[in-house]
């Protein structure tokens, strides 16, 4: 199955992590490749170690692009996104994983770090190599939505960030 979690609300990565937990509980092997999230630690990093070797998270992003104090050259972000996509493709083709999650891949596309066409090539290769492919991130391309088996859109109704409250550990990260 090809699953998409998209939209402006919180919960896209969380939904993918929930799918990963369910898959691991069913004896499957799951890889999550993170395209934007940078080197800071989050709860899922530590939890993934408890589920190893059935679940693995690989953070390949350099952090948020152009916001929240980001000073990295855009090309560095683009290089990281290209490396993340190449790594994901290699792992998909390895046959080691039952499911692969490309976390925030839609964001990487929307930011122009990688192209929709490049990601689509990997998606097509994954069809015969993994049971489940999961994409997350805002602004899912319509071409992906059209071919996905399951699409869920998270819609923000209320969020403390709008009131200036920073993300809460264990909820936001």
C-alpha positions in Angstrom: 0.0 0.0 0.0 1.0 3.6 -0.7 0.0 5.8 2.2 0.1 9.6 2.5 -0.2 11.8 5.6 -0.4 15.4 4.6 -2.0 18.8 5.6 -1.2 21.8 7.7 -2.2 20.2 11.0 0.0 18.3 13.5 0.2 14.6 13.3 1.7 13.5 10.0 4.9 12.0 11.4 3.0 10.8 14.5 0.6 8.9 12.2 3.5 7.4 10.3 5.1 6.4 13.6 1.8 4.8 14.7 1.8 2.8 11.4 5.4 1.8 12.1 4.5 0.6 15.6 1.6 -1.5 14.3 3.7 -3.0 11.5 6.5 -3.9 13.9 4.0 -5.5 16.2 2.9 -7.6 13.2 6.5 -8.8 12.8 7.4 -6.4 9.9 10.7 -4.4 9.5 10.2 -0.6 9.1 12.7 2.1 8.0 11.9 5.8 8.5 14.1 8.2 6.5 13.7 11.8 7.7 14.2 14.5 5.1 14.0 17.7 7.1 14.3 17.0 10.8 17.8 17.9 11.9 20.2 16.6 14.5 18.1 17.5 17.5 16.8 14.6 19.6 13.1 13.7 19.8 11.1 11.1 21.6 10.9 8.9 18.6 14.6 8.6 18.3 14.9 7.0 21.7 11.7 4.9 21.2 13.1 3.5 17.9 16.0 2.0 19.8 13.6 0.0 21.9 12.1 -1.4 18.7 15.4 -2.1 17.0 16.3 -3.9 14.8 12.7 -4.1 13.5 12.4 -0.3 13.4 15.1 2.2 12.4 15.0 6.0 12.0 17.7 7.7 9.9 17.8 11.5 10.2 19.3 12.9 7.1 17.9 16.5 7.0 19.8 19.5 8.2 16.8 21.1 10.0 14.1 23.5 9.1 14.9 25.4 5.9 15.0 29.2 6.0 13.1 29.5 9.3 13.7 29.3 13.1 17.3 30.7 12.8 18.4 28.4 9.9 21.7 29.9 8.5 22.7 26.9 6.3 23.1 27.6 2.6 20.1 26.3 0.7 22.4 24.0 -1.4 23.4 22.2 1.8 19.7 21.4 2.5 19.3 20.3 -1.1 22.4 18.0 -0.9 21.0 16.4 2.3 17.6 15.8 0.6 19.3 14.2 -2.5 21.4 12.0 -0.2 18.3 11.0 1.8 16.4 10.1 -1.4 19.4 8.1 -2.7 19.7 6.3 0.7 16.0 5.5 0.8 16.2 4.1 -2.8 19.2 1.9 -1.8 17.4 0.6 1.2 14.2 0.0 -0.7 16.0 -2.0 -3.3 17.9 -4.0 -0.6 14.8 -6.0 0.2 15.5 -5.7 4.0 12.4 -3.6 4.8 8.7 -4.5 4.6 7.8 -0.8 4.9 9.6 2.5 4.3 8.5 5.9 5.5 9.8 9.0 3.8 9.1 11.6 6.5 8.6 15.1 5.3 9.4 14.2 1.8 6.6 16.5 0.6 8.2 19.4 2.3 11.5 18.7 0.6 9.7 18.7 -2.8 7.7 21.9 -1.9 10.9 23.7 -0.9 12.6 22.7 -4.2 15.3 20.6 -2.5 14.4 17.5 -4.7 11.8 17.1 -7.4 8.5 15.4 -7.6 9.8 13.4 -10.5 12.9 12.2 -8.6 10.7 11.0 -5.7 8.2 9.4 -8.1 11.0 7.2 -9.6 11.8 5.9 -6.1 8.0 5.4 -5.4 7.6 3.3 -8.6 10.7 1.2 -7.7 9.3 0.6 -4.2 6.0 -0.9 -5.6 7.6 -4.3 -6.1 10.1 -4.2 -3.2 8.2 -3.1 -0.1 4.7 -3.9 1.2 4.0 -0.4 2.4 5.4 3.0 1.4 4.5 6.0 3.5 5.0 9.6 2.6 4.5 12.5 5.1 4.7 16.2 4.9 2.6 19.3 4.0 1.7 20.0 0.4 1.5 16.4 -1.0 1.7 16.6 -4.8 -1.6 15.9 -6.5 0.1 13.3 -8.6 1.0 11.3 -5.5 -2.5 11.7 -4.0 -4.0 10.4 -7.2 -2.1 7.1 -7.1 -2.0 6.6 -3.3 -4.1 3.9 -1.7 -4.8 5.9 1.5 -4.5 9.6 2.0 -5.2 11.4 5.3 -5.1 15.2 5.6 -4.4 16.7 9.0 -6.1 20.0 9.4 -5.2 22.4 12.1 -8.1 23.6 14.2 -6.2 24.9 17.2 -2.5 24.8 18.1 -0.7 26.5 21.0 2.1 27.7 18.5 -0.4 30.2 17.2 -0.4 31.8 20.7 3.4 31.9 20.8 3.8 28.7 22.8 6.9 26.7 21.7 6.6 22.9 21.0 6.2 20.6 23.9 8.6 17.7 24.3 6.7 14.4 24.0 4.0 16.1 21.9 5.8 18.1 19.2 9.1 16.3 19.3 
